[in-house]
Amino acid sequence: MGQPHFIEIAKVAKSFDGGATFAVRDVTIGLPAGGFLAVVGTSGSGKTTTLKLINRLVEPDRGEVRIDGVPVGATDAPTLRRSIGYVFQGIGLFPHMKVGENIGITPQLLGWAPTEITARIAELLDLVGLPQSYASRFPDALSGGEAQRVSVARAIAARPRIVLMDEPFGALDPVTRDAVGQAYRTLHERLSLTTVMVTHDVQEAVLLADQIAVMSGGRVLARGTPRELMGNPDPSVAALMAMPKRQAERIAALMARDNGYG
């Protein structure tokens, strides 16, 4: 038997136009504690709506989302969201607040003591690989990679068990994106987090996630490990999962061509 599900999305549907069309339709996904799930698909496939169902940024029309067996609707939305880390698309730091204040915002809302918040900020700057002096900087003084590290630190500041990530590294250049992604994967394992990440980058999903769910038209077409999905017979899944291999083959062909000029 597999591990019991920690996050359960059970036959969930959501329409934003009264049922004429559905952003997600009959979506069922389970993830064990400590798992790392990437949800991939083209634009409009329902990825982000599915993610937002977990922390009640979107409410389902039918079906249920449960965390550790408890329906998320049993907890008021603000309390639920403060217990779940969220890394926004486009970083989303508060520009008028210093880095330390950004990181400490959720612990402050939860009523932590100031000394405890200060200690946690220092601990998190170390965890994400930033100097302690950055606590007094404003976000506009940071590079894109530094700002995204701060965003990750803010998401895990209140010691959540779950972190949701919506295209978290999409605004970064490829080298920084890879470095920050791998740094987060290390944190995921070190802190025993349960992570759900939405991304349009299949290569990123393959490199970072344990499980991948492929969505199209609001439905989950397939779910499994990267290796399992590589052999999936569904044409849409096969085309999506073949992208990293095709990209690698194109690079190899270009390198071979260039070497021929040597």
ROLUM-141386 format. One line per field, with one value per residue: residue in three letters; y, z, x of N, C-alpha, C in turn; residue number from 1. Coordinates in steps of 0.001 Angstrom, whole numbers. Last residue first. Example, Ala and Ser with C-alpha at 12.3 -4.5 7.8 and 13.67 -1.06 7.14 Angstrom:
2
rest SER:ALA $
n_y -2250:-5690 $
n_z 7080:7800 $
n_x 12850:13190 $
ca_y -1060:-4500 $
ca_z 7140:7800 $
ca_x 13670:12300 $
c_y 30:-3300 $
c_z 7870:7800 $
c_x 12900:13200 $
nr 2:1 $
//
This chain:
262
rest GLY:TYR:GLY:ASN:ASP:ARG:ALA:MET:LEU:ALA:ALA:ILE:ARG:GLU:ALA:GLN:ARG:LYS:PRO:MET:ALA:MET:LEU:ALA:ALA:VAL:SER:PRO:ASP:PRO:ASN:GLY:MET:LEU:GLU:ARG:PRO:THR:GLY:ARG:ALA:LEU:VAL:ARG:GLY:GLY:SER:MET:VAL:ALA:ILE:GLN:ASP:ALA:LEU:LEU:VAL:ALA:GLU:GLN:VAL:ASP:HIS:THR:VAL:MET:VAL:THR:THR:LEU:SER:LEU:ARG:GLU:HIS:LEU:THR:ARG:TYR:ALA:GLN:GLY:VAL:ALA:ASP:ARG:THR:VAL:PRO:ASP:LEU:ALA:GLY:PHE:PRO:GLU:ASP:MET:LEU:VAL:ILE:ARG:PRO:ARG:ALA:ALA:ILE:ALA:ARG:ALA:VAL:SER:VAL:ARG:GLN:ALA:GLU:GLY:GLY:SER:LEU:ALA:ASP:PRO:PHE:ARG:SER:ALA:TYR:SER:GLN:PRO:LEU:GLY:VAL:LEU:ASP:LEU:LEU:GLU:ALA:ILE:ARG:ALA:THR:ILE:GLU:THR:PRO:ALA:TRP:GLY:LEU:LEU:GLN:PRO:THR:ILE:GLY:ILE:ASN:GLU:GLY:VAL:LYS:MET:HIS:PRO:PHE:LEU:GLY:ILE:GLY:GLN:PHE:VAL:TYR:GLY:ILE:SER:ARG:ARG:LEU:THR:PRO:ALA:ASP:THR:ALA:GLY:VAL:PRO:VAL:GLY:ASP:ILE:ARG:VAL:GLU:GLY:ARG:ASP:PRO:GLU:VAL:LEU:ARG:ASN:ILE:LEU:LYS:LEU:THR:THR:THR:LYS:GLY:SER:GLY:SER:THR:GLY:VAL:VAL:ALA:LEU:PHE:GLY:GLY:ALA:PRO:LEU:GLY:ILE:THR:VAL:ASP:ARG:VAL:ALA:PHE:THR:ALA:GLY:GLY:ASP:PHE:SER:LYS:ALA:VAL:LYS:ALA:ILE:GLU:ILE:PHE:HIS:PRO:GLN:GLY:MET $
n_y 23223:22757:20699:21831:22689:20198:19418:21434:20896:18359:18974:20604:18723:16975:18610:19038:16428:16038:17986:17043:14789:15583:16511:14198:12502:13873:13706:10875:8466:6602:7398:7385:9560:8915:7410:9355:11195:9430:10723:11199:12719:14646:16282:19120:21572:21216:19314:18432:16058:15935:14198:13722:14923:17696:18760:17839:17929:20682:21725:20609:21896:24754:25782:24840:24741:22569:21689:19952:19575:19380:18790:20401:19144:19104:21835:22701:21491:22872:25456:25064:24496:27058:28669:27568:27898:30712:31533:30565:31821:34525:34533:34240:31615:30423:29737:29130:29029:26774:26067:24009:22798:23276:26327:28267:30870:31067:30206:32536:34003:32423:32861:35587:35504:34283:36302:38241:36967:36856:39604:41558:44337:46771:46539:45602:47077:45711:44488:41893:41726:41037:38297:37037:33979:31273:30350:30036:32658:33727:32179:33138:35801:35377:34194:36298:38024:36482:36393:39058:39521:36554:36095:36509:36135:38372:37693:35467:37017:38860:38409:38991:41766:42606:41973:43706:46381:47521:48403:46126:42879:40522:39022:36939:35943:33952:33378:30847:30213:27939:27834:29142:31291:30043:29398:31948:32911:30893:28660:25200:23565:23583:21539:18614:16521:14789:16454:18369:18217:19451:18198:18873:22003:24469:25576:28750:29960:30173:27828:26324:24643:26100:26967:24759:24884:27330:26657:24666:24781:25436:27946:26929:23383:21874:20479:20432:18479:17636:16031:14885:15121:13174:12452:13535:13127:14448:14956:16979:17706:20378:23848:25691:25119:26980:27403:27776:30405:30997:29608:26431:23504:20422:17506:14910:15926:16224:15993:15676:13156:9787:7165:5441:2325:-1204 $
n_z -36128:-37217:-35784:-33519:-34444:-34634:-31949:-30867:-32142:-31077:-28370:-28530:-29425:-27250:-25262:-26347:-26275:-23495:-22660:-24191:-23561:-22076:-24129:-25629:-23713:-23183:-25701:-26161:-23671:-22706:-20891:-20327:-18688:-16385:-15004:-14541:-12827:-11434:-12118:-13966:-16504:-16822:-14988:-16511:-17751:-20161:-18557:-16573:-14950:-12098:-10835:-8011:-7174:-8888:-10234:-12873:-13901:-13695:-15490:-17851:-18090:-17073:-15933:-12625:-9245:-6601:-3337:-756:2525:4147:5674:5611:3675:1402:928:670:-1807:-3416:-3267:-4696:-7193:-7734:-7747:-9990:-12107:-12094:-12774:-15421:-16693:-14719:-13407:-13406:-12578:-10156:-9449:-10313:-7143:-4550:-1142:1460:4702:7270:8231:9888:9216:6928:4376:2891:3366:1908:-677:-870:-733:-3183:-4843:-4387:-5494:-8194:-8818:-6269:-4268:-3767:-3588:-931:1344:4131:6542:5937:4868:6800:6692:3287:2308:2205:3424:6064:6810:6841:8915:11222:11219:11579:14124:15742:15370:16481:19137:19844:19548:19597:17299:16102:13491:12367:12710:10975:8543:8431:8273:5676:5629:7537:6246:4005:4607:2635:272:-1336:-432:-3113:-5484:-7550:-9779:-7992:-4514:-2320:809:3501:5749:7810:6766:5570:7803:8700:6485:6342:9048:8456:6971:4397:4262:6168:7258:6449:5868:4223:1392:-615:-2602:-4709:-6276:-6438:-4149:-3988:-3874:-1689:-202:-507:-2614:-4769:-5960:-7611:-9474:-10693:-11923:-13858:-15987:-18507:-19237:-20822:-20298:-17441:-14155:-10889:-8827:-5467:-3109:271:2953:2914:-415:-2246:-4829:-6785:-9073:-10607:-11977:-13531:-13555:-15014:-17176:-18363:-17184:-14450:-13752:-14333:-13131:-11584:-10481:-8676:-7376:-6365:-3882:-2892:-7:1596:2561:2110:3129:740:-658:0 $
n_x 35147:32725:31707:30789:28291:26986:27005:25426:23001:22437:22150:19888:18021:18002:16932:14365:13365:13321:11449:9072:7698:5563:3848:3384:2215:-150:-1367:-1532:-1052:827:3780:6482:6822:5492:7406:9392:8045:5193:1862:-1110:-3139:-5087:-7346:-9015:-9018:-7644:-5198:-2343:-457:1446:4220:6346:8665:10315:12584:12857:10253:9694:11581:10575:8115:6836:4685:3694:2892:3543:3286:4966:5631:8861:11185:13358:14962:13323:12970:15613:16207:14405:15468:17820:16770:15663:17905:19280:17439:17220:19767:19799:17499:16061:12674:9980:9423:9416:6774:4055:3183:3204:2647:3614:2825:3470:5138:6633:6435:8117:7850:7465:9798:11595:10607:11194:13967:14408:13507:15457:17687:16927:16755:18459:17297:16262:13570:13102:15499:17387:17708:18398:20905:22709:22926:22900:21224:20317:18096:19040:19743:17191:16092:17366:16517:13756:13773:14620:12444:10377:11181:11001:8184:6141:3402:892:376:1442:4153:4410:3923:6157:8910:9669:9191:11041:13434:13227:10847:8108:7175:6763:6312:6812:6196:7081:5781:3532:4305:4118:2900:2265:-368:-1490:-2755:-4930:-6539:-7215:-8737:-10930:-11586:-11987:-13533:-12643:-10851:-11568:-8974:-6954:-4825:-7047:-9196:-11750:-14450:-17338:-18246:-17154:-14547:-12989:-9713:-8248:-8061:-5817:-6601:-7414:-5101:-4455:-6554:-5938:-3516:-4406:-6116:-5248:-4447:-1446:-716:903:1479:2310:4334:4721:6348:5623:5233:2307:1020:-1752:-4165:-6761:-9228:-11584:-13982:-12592:-11875:-13329:-15998:-18847:-21320:-21398:-20967:-18329:-16370:-16432:-14901:-14786:-13224:-12644:-10635:-7497:-5667:-2631:-1961:-2769:-527:1591:370:833 $
ca_y 23379:23910:20411:21149:23681:21029:18587:21305:22174:18516:18055:21165:19889:16483:18075:20171:17105:15180:18048:18330:14626:14987:17415:15382:12125:13683:15014:11742:9566:6492:7432:6295:9536:9747:6795:8177:11605:9902:9697:11541:11642:13611:15638:17736:21466:21446:19881:18914:16753:15823:15223:13355:13467:17028:19113:17959:16660:19696:22101:20260:20452:24244:25409:25330:24901:23626:21620:21045:19007:20097:17816:20795:19421:17851:20936:23123:21140:21416:25170:25477:23439:25856:28890:27624:26558:29861:31826:30132:30372:34047:34537:35575:31983:30838:30507:29580:29320:27610:26138:25197:22804:21929:25576:26809:30411:31735:29158:31468:34495:32568:31509:35127:36151:33595:35057:38522:37276:35624:38733:40957:42935:46681:47073:44675:47060:46225:45925:42120:41921:42468:38879:37642:35430:31658:30623:28891:31617:34297:31979:31721:35487:36072:33418:35086:38440:36855:35141:38404:40197:37576:35691:36919:35027:38230:38854:35299:36004:39326:38253:37616:40875:42804:41334:42253:45827:46855:49429:47026:44194:41113:39561:37213:37309:34230:33954:31597:30478:28849:27289:27863:31565:30574:28343:31049:33573:31060:29926:26252:23557:24461:22889:19511:17549:14244:15516:18346:17865:19434:18605:18150:20682:24352:24660:27799:29616:31377:28521:27301:24054:25374:27892:25145:23704:27170:27614:24437:24628:24011:27656:28019:24621:21942:21072:20404:19553:17468:17219:14769:15123:14115:12096:13716:12886:14313:14170:16787:16359:19486:22475:25845:24760:26317:27320:26416:29801:31624:31032:27260:24949:21174:18937:15151:14820:16974:15276:16608:14297:11129:7846:6284:3563:0 $
ca_z -35454:-37758:-37131:-33448:-34157:-35818:-32947:-30442:-32369:-32524:-28790:-28049:-30253:-28561:-25106:-26142:-27565:-24338:-22201:-24439:-24487:-21366:-23081:-26275:-24338:-22117:-25102:-27038:-24089:-24099:-20934:-21151:-19949:-17367:-15412:-15368:-14152:-11364:-11775:-12803:-16004:-17839:-14836:-16030:-16415:-20174:-19831:-16719:-16221:-12602:-11768:-8779:-7073:-8249:-8843:-12036:-13879:-12973:-14077:-17394:-17822:-17500:-17335:-13550:-10598:-7463:-4608:-1727:1476:3661:5532:6524:5008:2040:987:1830:-618:-3274:-2629:-3289:-6482:-7705:-6711:-8670:-11731:-11911:-11432:-14462:-16582:-15846:-13262:-13734:-13976:-10659:-8519:-11242:-8425:-5374:-2484:682:3267:6774:7688:9954:10336:8188:5388:2807:3893:3353:-111:-1002:355:-1956:-4783:-4011:-4062:-7449:-8937:-7596:-4453:-3747:-4842:-2067:730:2772:6568:6684:3932:6524:7705:4455:2184:1694:1989:5344:6686:5934:7541:10862:11101:10392:12969:15654:14989:15063:18385:19895:18685:20323:17856:17485:14375:12348:13408:12423:9020:8437:9567:6162:4716:7792:7508:3838:4503:3843:1305:-1642:-170:-1840:-4641:-6259:-9815:-9302:-5595:-3093:-573:2795:4494:8137:7580:4716:6945:9568:6903:5297:8357:9045:8414:4715:4440:5072:7679:6705:6993:4671:2786:-392:-1307:-4312:-5722:-6605:-5157:-3337:-4730:-2511:-263:590:-1407:-4028:-5066:-6500:-8619:-9972:-10812:-12878:-14658:-18240:-19224:-20242:-21065:-18490:-15415:-11759:-9815:-6667:-3938:-1182:2470:3649:948:-2048:-3457:-6603:-7894:-10331:-11416:-13590:-13214:-14925:-15909:-18579:-18646:-14956:-13457:-15124:-12820:-12729:-10263:-9887:-7263:-7323:-4206:-3713:-879:872:3483:1555:3192:1920:-654:0 $
ca_x 36418:33446:32146:32079:29334:27176:27686:26815:23671:22623:23218:21153:18321:18452:18283:15264:13528:14163:12842:9728:8827:6689:4332:3964:3485:831:-1121:-730:-1898:381:2323:5958:7570:4801:6146:9695:8519:6571:2826:-310:-2271:-4939:-6047:-8972:-9579:-9072:-5636:-3713:-606:85:3752:5165:8565:9175:12311:14048:10981:8893:11631:11919:8146:8138:4506:4706:2375:4071:2556:4968:4795:7691:10087:12295:15512:13746:11814:14811:16983:14267:14179:17911:17487:14839:16896:19917:17895:16038:19250:20816:17646:16853:14125:10491:9238:10727:7598:5098:2540:4063:2082:3981:2523:3742:4008:6823:5613:8476:8068:6463:8523:11755:10568:9813:13224:14830:12746:14073:17658:17154:15595:18355:17655:17725:14094:13094:14183:17252:17403:17159:19795:22540:22050:23557:21394:21625:17985:18488:20771:18190:15643:17465:17947:14245:13319:15436:13802:10335:11061:12310:9168:6879:4685:1110:29:-11:3600:4580:2977:4778:8254:9782:8501:9615:13100:13284:12187:8602:7365:7888:5757:7210:5143:7722:6277:4108:3526:5104:2490:3155:140:-850:-1573:-3859:-5995:-6435:-7496:-9929:-11836:-11148:-13789:-13755:-10306:-11940:-9920:-8279:-4711:-5655:-8904:-10308:-13891:-16140:-18551:-18599:-15100:-13883:-10849:-8295:-9341:-5836:-6024:-8438:-5793:-3583:-6391:-7207:-3521:-3338:-6688:-5513:-5869:-2236:-702:-102:1916:1143:4298:3910:6553:5680:6613:3153:1413:-311:-3732:-5310:-8890:-10161:-13778:-13752:-11469:-11876:-15372:-17555:-21223:-21515:-22249:-19403:-16415:-16783:-15046:-15107:-13507:-13728:-11540:-8442:-6596:-3492:-1955:-2760:-1818:1438:1109:0 $
c_y 22933:24065:21564:20822:23049:22039:19388:20478:22109:19819:18199:20299:20532:17645:17599:19709:18283:15847:17217:18393:15914:14787:16861:16327:13329:13388:14932:13104:10548:7645:7430:6290:8460:9794:7595:7522:10409:10380:10290:10388:12141:12421:14498:17276:20075:21272:20042:19467:17125:16665:14905:14524:12938:15510:18201:18137:16707:18374:21094:20576:20024:22769:24765:24938:25451:23594:22824:20716:20129:19217:18502:19861:19700:18092:19653:22212:21511:20922:23665:25204:23775:24730:27671:27767:26550:28464:30935:30350:29903:32563:34088:35643:33318:31374:31056:30336:29939:27776:27121:25047:24109:21868:24161:26033:28884:31192:29737:30437:33377:33045:31573:33725:35701:34188:34207:37235:37512:35845:37453:40065:42554:45261:47086:45226:46163:46234:46531:43584:42195:42741:40360:38259:35988:33138:31205:29119:30458:33317:32595:31501:34048:35745:34059:34255:37231:37235:35414:37097:39522:38211:36865:36436:35331:37129:38756:36465:35683:38270:38555:37407:39437:41925:41445:41535:44310:46304:48841:48050:45238:42484:40060:37825:37820:35683:33963:32060:31343:29019:28323:27205:30292:30893:28860:29956:32682:31775:30259:27559:24613:24501:23879:20920:18445:15254:15021:17510:17923:19172:18526:18730:19943:22996:24754:26877:28572:31222:29922:28234:25036:24883:27250:25989:24033:25986:27552:25357:24484:23769:26225:27678:25695:23274:21048:21168:19352:18691:16954:16100:15008:13987:13196:13348:12987:14046:13969:16024:16036:18104:21628:24539:24953:26055:26630:26284:28431:30909:31756:28710:25653:22643:19535:16607:15280:15920:16271:15779:15426:12184:9276:6930:4326:1251 $
c_z -36290:-37171:-37788:-34826:-34088:-35612:-34215:-31439:-31987:-32851:-30281:-28497:-29838:-29484:-26438:-26016:-27443:-25691:-23064:-23918:-24687:-22258:-22414:-25242:-24966:-22711:-24010:-26421:-24933:-24578:-22383:-21265:-20891:-18702:-16513:-15881:-15074:-12753:-11602:-12493:-14796:-17329:-15842:-15845:-15817:-18828:-19770:-18117:-16391:-13867:-12134:-9675:-7954:-8189:-8158:-10550:-12906:-12835:-13229:-15916:-17311:-17120:-17882:-14972:-11474:-8819:-5432:-2930:484:2711:5135:6477:6031:3474:1734:2021:657:-2040:-2438:-2578:-4998:-6936:-6599:-7562:-10323:-11452:-11109:-13031:-15537:-15635:-14541:-13727:-14361:-12092:-9107:-10480:-9374:-6754:-3291:-709:2656:5254:7314:9453:10471:9387:6777:3918:3932:3999:1412:-433:327:-736:-3588:-3925:-3581:-5947:-8135:-7630:-5929:-4010:-4892:-3354:-514:2343:5169:6646:4656:5596:7442:5417:3436:1452:1405:3837:5828:5741:6522:9386:10651:10155:11669:14428:14819:14576:16883:19098:18688:19408:18607:18112:15841:13290:13485:13227:10498:8966:9593:7421:5244:6883:7838:5125:4419:3598:2604:-552:-336:-1682:-3272:-5244:-8477:-9319:-6911:-4368:-1236:1352:3839:6920:7964:5512:6160:8753:7778:5754:7475:8317:9151:6192:4786:5308:6489:7067:7431:5934:3022:1092:-1332:-3030:-5486:-6100:-5251:-4392:-3988:-3570:-877:534:-242:-2680:-4305:-5477:-7400:-9020:-10020:-11661:-13549:-16872:-18916:-20334:-20343:-19198:-16424:-13026:-10685:-7551:-5259:-1866:970:3173:1606:-618:-3354:-5130:-7851:-9018:-11194:-13082:-13136:-14502:-15995:-17206:-19060:-16463:-14060:-14955:-13594:-12271:-11591:-9528:-8638:-7310:-5083:-4307:-1586:-68:2903:2661:2672:1944:635:0 $
c_x 37603:34835:32879:32618:30703:28288:27952:27607:25143:23348:23499:22323:19642:18808:18838:16708:14479:14413:13790:11161:9607:7905:5586:4559:4173:2195:-71:-399:-1076:-491:1839:4451:7021:5526:5464:8409:8793:6995:4202:621:-1514:-4139:-5971:-7525:-9568:-9745:-7147:-3961:-2070:-8:2306:4779:7442:9325:11302:13730:12152:9627:10859:12086:9514:8263:5772:4321:3494:3388:2990:4102:4535:6880:8781:11090:14418:14205:12170:13604:16222:15037:14001:16590:17635:15497:15973:18887:18477:16443:18065:20323:18653:17167:14819:12017:9832:10645:8889:6180:3557:3425:2922:3371:3016:3602:4426:5601:5627:7714:8326:6616:7483:10461:10680:9640:11759:14119:13154:13253:16231:17121:15741:17122:17647:18214:15616:13691:14230:15789:17292:16741:18482:21365:21770:22552:22073:21816:19267:18442:20285:19343:16594:17121:18149:15718:13782:15067:14714:11724:11042:12309:10541:7927:5314:2396:330:-484:2077:4016:3180:3800:6774:8946:8508:8768:11622:12878:12124:10000:7901:8181:6866:6562:5569:6756:6761:4563:4303:4419:3558:2718:1044:-227:-837:-2600:-4794:-5783:-6606:-8655:-10642:-11435:-12974:-14093:-11405:-11417:-10276:-9341:-6092:-5594:-7400:-10083:-12376:-15581:-17236:-19083:-16619:-14501:-11673:-9380:-9263:-7045:-6074:-7913:-6950:-4340:-5547:-7124:-4823:-3471:-5673:-6136:-6227:-3721:-1521:-8:772:1509:3066:4040:5843:5904:6744:4589:2231:47:-2224:-5047:-7387:-9990:-12305:-13345:-12731:-11228:-13858:-16932:-19925:-21464:-22478:-20739:-17525:-16825:-15332:-15275:-13799:-14185:-12699:-9367:-7509:-4362:-2808:-2832:-1689:50:884:866 $
nr 262:261:260:259:258:257:256:255:254:253:252:251:250:249:248:247:246:245:244:243:242:241:240:239:238:237:236:235:234:233:232:231:230:229:228:227:226:225:224:223:222:221:220:219:218:217:216:215:214:213:212:211:210:209:208:207:206:205:204:203:202:201:200:199:198:197:196:195:194:193:192:191:190:189:188:187:186:185:184:183:182:181:180:179:178:177:176:175:174:173:172:171:170:169:168:167:166:165:164:163:162:161:160:159:158:157:156:155:154:153:152:151:150:149:148:147:146:145:144:143:142:141:140:139:138:137:136:135:134:133:132:131:130:129:128:127:126:125:124:123:122:121:120:119:118:117:116:115:114:113:112:111:110:109:108:107:106:105:104:103:102:101:100:99:98:97:96:95:94:93:92:91:90:89:88:87:86:85:84:83:82:81:80:79:78:77:76:75:74:73:72:71:70:69:68:67:66:65:64:63:62:61:60:59:58:57:56:55:54:53:52:51:50:49:48:47:46:45:44:43:42:41:40:39:38:37:36:35:34:33:32:31:30:29:28:27:26:25:24:23:22:21:20:19:18:17:16:15:14:13:12:11:10:9:8:7:6:5:4:3:2:1 $
//
